[in-house]
Amino acid sequence: MTDIWQGLVQAFLLIVGGDADLVEITLRSLQVSLTATVIASAIALPFGAVLVVSRFRYRRGAIAVINALMGLPPVVVGLVVYILLSRAGPFGVLDLLFTPTAMIIAQVIIIVPLITSIAHQALRDLWSDYHDLLISMNTSKRQRVMTLLWDGRRALLTAALAGFGRAIGEVGAIMVVGGNIDHATRVLTTAIALETAKGDFALALGLGFVLIILAIMVNLVIHSLSRTEREGRW
Amino acid sequence: MTGTTLLSARKAMVQARGKTLIGPIDLDLGATGVTVVIGPNGAGKTTLLKTLYGIQRLNDGTVTWSGNEEDIRKRQAFVFQSPVMLRRSVRDNIAYPLRLDGISRKAARDRAEEWGHRVGLGRVLMAPARQLSGGERQKLAVARALINGPLVLFLDEPCAFLDGRATREIEEILHSAVADGTCLIMSTHDLGQAKRMASDIAFVLGGKIREFRPATDFFTAPETPEAQAFLRGDIVE
């Protein structure tokens, strides 16, 4: 209990004091996770919509695989990305290992299945509403996908935010591919892991509270900007 | 049949799970006027409409259009018994077919507003379509179907759940569309509406067309005992 209290105090001091290191790793956390979320959403949301409107032979199998991939172990993803980006790997020439870009790549791989799966479920219900109308209008597959993406945008925002939540809280993969290098690839989660390993639980908890506040604030800001609740009646 | 032939069905048949839903159907529909498909519930009216429209897969037979089928299919529209409302404003729902055709957002919205006023939805153009009443939803669906100036408009019991006033308003919109040159093919189990609207009647029972005649002939002298019973108000199965 004392540790938690100390952690709260530490978080308060860190935030109020405007600690330069904290600001740096917080901004890096945001940069990496938001970039990964945007890239993953650009891939996963249309993919989820295509899965909804398409009928192909192994569709059910594909959906089952995507759902299963939601449980991808981040450390394994990190390891695979590490191998691919290492000097001896096929993309070693790009020299991306231990950079924020490598962390973004790992996070994209981790959250694409999650966003796809949630998007697919949300759009499946919308498609059952729209099916007869869109078929009767002789719409192309592209038009169906675009209509679902536009009209389902608020549900899709939830999918994207779920991806962001997974990304910003992720530690295993980015530790492997980022290396937790100070002033280079250190983010909130890897800093928490480091401080915990060093035995500084108060600072680790303080960073943890900052991470929680950050995640909640990003969600609130995005919901507010997209007017999710105000126009929920749509 | 009124005027030249618009579409023809030959031995058209639809089956599901080994059961024949409609068919075999032989039918020639005119390019003008209002063909009303009547019959009791479960007779196959909706399946027949969907088959003629082309969204119901045929198990046998053909449905062919006179002229360039692809062009005509682009100029047909369907209004469902329970209209589908897109999660958009009333205006953007009406504008949707125009947007599909690549018309600019502003031009589409301008025309949608014009149609919204025409069908009596001028006051609710910016409201979410899903908040509309049943009658307003049906008006929106009809406006959305007519905004492209279709050659033929299919309507599946468009006034099934509407009160008298809403029914009259929808019928006025449809009469106006016919006057503008749109051919209507609609189903109903409301004999009053069939009498008010129809130039031709297709009486459907058990998935087959039992009679297809000019409306005045059908209502004054139905040929089949089933049609006679239906017009008397007897239960027909």
Interface residues (C-beta under 8 A of the other chain):
Chain A: L126 D129 Y130 D132 L133 I135 S136 M137 N138 T139 Q143 T147 D151 G152 E231 R233 W234
Chain B: Y53 I55 R73 K74 A77 F78 F80 V84 L86 R87 R88 P97 L100 P128 R130 Q131
